[in-house]
Amino acid sequence: MAVFVYGMIGYTLRESLMNRTNSYTEDVSYVGFANYVELWQDPEFTHALSNLLKFTAVFMIGCLLSGLIMSLLLEKGIKGEGFFRSTYLYPMAISFIAMGTSWRWLMDSARDADATGLNYLLQQVGLGALQSDWYTSEAGSMYAMSLPAIWQMAGYVMALFLAGFRGIPDDLREAARVDGASEFKIYRHILFPQLSPTFLTVLIILGHISMKVFDLIFGIATKSYVTKVLAIYMWQVIFDFQNYAKGAAIAILILLMIAVAVIPYLIYVNKTEEANK
């Protein structure tokens, strides 16, 4: 951990404060936060950050809603629950790159007679007006890009919420029913408040995944400008533009964004554990 995690973070931070452009740079000197200032003046960086925020918002909301709905359908123990649980979780077994290759075909922008994938399906069911450019349209590219991510992670969110539901004692539900509470009030006032720790965990996990997303977007759109996020831009800056210092600065900013999401959660968990001792 000291060498391969914290050591590499320290090395990356050091590189972000230097003026190294590539491995052959001879006159390497300390430039402070000049690389970070340059990033905020870089329109490609702000574009990638805007794309990432759009992706994160749609991805998290979509996963939360679909995962919660699926867990509500299963939490009472329906017939064939094992089959549905496996079906919902199956997408997690697929790598982002393999999934990206499949969804690149599904979200092909060809329409009407040339339509394939989702556009062809919409045409066949009489919803041709809903055909879309998907990820090739700048206006809706990141919303379309979040679809495969939601498809893959919704089952995982379902499993977390389902575990949360199953961890709530049945006595609470029975006592509420005896007092005349409807099912809606039982969920609203008893079950959902009990799920707040699970909800927080889901938010942290989804936020962490979305902020460092790379392989899914690269698998679908490679280095397209309209779908560029911070991790894609960092890869370009380091390997295509040969600017190691600027790429390191982007990596540190991604790390800080993740830390802002994760550290409060870790503090909350530690306080909860201390209170339960």
WORA-V139789 format. One record per backbone hydrogen bond with DSSP energy under -1.0 kcal/mol. NH is the residue of the N-H (numbers start at 1). CO is the residue of the C=O. E is the energy in kcal/mol with one decimal. If there is no record, write none. Layout:
BEGIN
nh: (NH:NH)
co: (CO:CO)
e: (E:E)
END
This chain:
BEGIN
nh: (5:6:7:9:10:11:12:13:14:15:16:17:18:19:25:28:31:32:34:37:38:39:40:42:46:47:48:49:50:51:52:53:54:55:56:57:58:59:60:61:62:63:64:65:66:67:68:69:70:71:72:73:74:75:77:81:84:85:86:87:88:89:90:92:93:94:99:100:101:102:103:104:106:107:108:114:115:118:121:122:123:124:125:126:127:130:131:136:137:141:144:145:146:147:150:151:152:153:154:157:158:159:160:161:162:163:164:165:166:167:168:172:174:175:176:177:178:179:180:181:186:187:188:189:190:191:192:195:196:199:200:201:202:203:204:205:206:207:208:209:210:211:213:218:219:220:221:222:224:228:233:234:235:236:237:238:239:240:241:243:244:245:247:248:249:250:251:252:253:254:255:256:257:258:259:260:261:262:263:266:267:268:269:270:271:272:273:274:275:276)
co: (1:1:2:5:6:7:8:9:10:11:12:14:15:29:22:26:17:17:31:33:34:35:36:39:42:43:44:45:46:47:48:49:50:51:52:53:54:55:56:57:58:59:60:61:62:63:64:65:66:67:68:69:70:71:74:78:80:81:82:83:84:85:86:89:90:91:95:96:97:98:99:100:102:103:105:111:112:106:117:118:119:120:121:123:122:127:128:133:134:137:140:141:142:144:146:147:148:149:150:153:154:155:156:157:158:159:160:161:162:163:165:169:170:171:172:173:174:175:177:176:182:183:184:185:186:186:187:192:193:195:196:197:198:199:200:201:202:203:204:205:206:207:210:214:215:216:217:218:221:225:229:230:231:232:233:234:235:236:236:237:21:20:243:244:245:246:247:248:249:250:251:252:253:254:255:256:257:258:259:262:263:264:265:266:267:268:269:270:271:272)
e: (-1.5:-2.2:-1.1:-2.2:-2.4:-2.2:-2.5:-2.5:-2.2:-2.4:-2.0:-1.0:-1.6:-1.1:-1.7:-1.7:-2.9:-1.1:-1.2:-2.3:-2.4:-1.6:-1.7:-1.8:-2.0:-2.0:-2.4:-2.5:-2.3:-2.4:-2.1:-2.2:-2.1:-2.6:-2.8:-2.3:-2.2:-2.8:-2.6:-2.2:-2.7:-2.4:-2.4:-2.5:-2.4:-2.5:-2.2:-2.4:-2.3:-2.1:-2.2:-1.8:-1.3:-2.1:-2.2:-1.1:-2.1:-2.9:-2.2:-2.4:-2.7:-1.9:-1.5:-1.7:-2.4:-1.5:-2.5:-2.7:-2.0:-1.6:-2.8:-1.8:-2.1:-2.5:-1.5:-1.9:-1.5:-3.1:-2.0:-2.7:-1.9:-2.2:-1.5:-1.2:-3.0:-2.2:-1.8:-1.9:-1.3:-1.2:-2.2:-2.2:-1.1:-1.2:-2.6:-2.6:-1.9:-2.3:-2.3:-2.1:-2.5:-2.1:-1.9:-2.6:-2.9:-2.2:-1.9:-2.7:-2.5:-1.1:-1.5:-1.0:-2.5:-2.5:-1.8:-2.5:-2.3:-1.5:-1.5:-2.6:-2.2:-2.3:-2.5:-2.9:-1.6:-2.4:-2.9:-1.1:-1.2:-2.9:-2.2:-2.2:-2.6:-2.2:-2.2:-2.4:-2.7:-2.5:-2.3:-2.2:-2.6:-2.0:-1.2:-2.8:-2.5:-1.4:-2.9:-1.5:-1.7:-1.2:-2.6:-2.8:-2.0:-2.1:-2.9:-2.2:-2.5:-1.8:-2.5:-2.6:-1.2:-2.4:-2.2:-2.5:-2.0:-2.0:-2.1:-2.2:-2.1:-2.3:-2.2:-2.5:-2.2:-2.2:-2.6:-2.3:-1.0:-2.6:-2.6:-2.2:-2.4:-2.2:-2.6:-2.4:-2.4:-2.3:-2.6:-2.2:-2.3:-1.5)
END
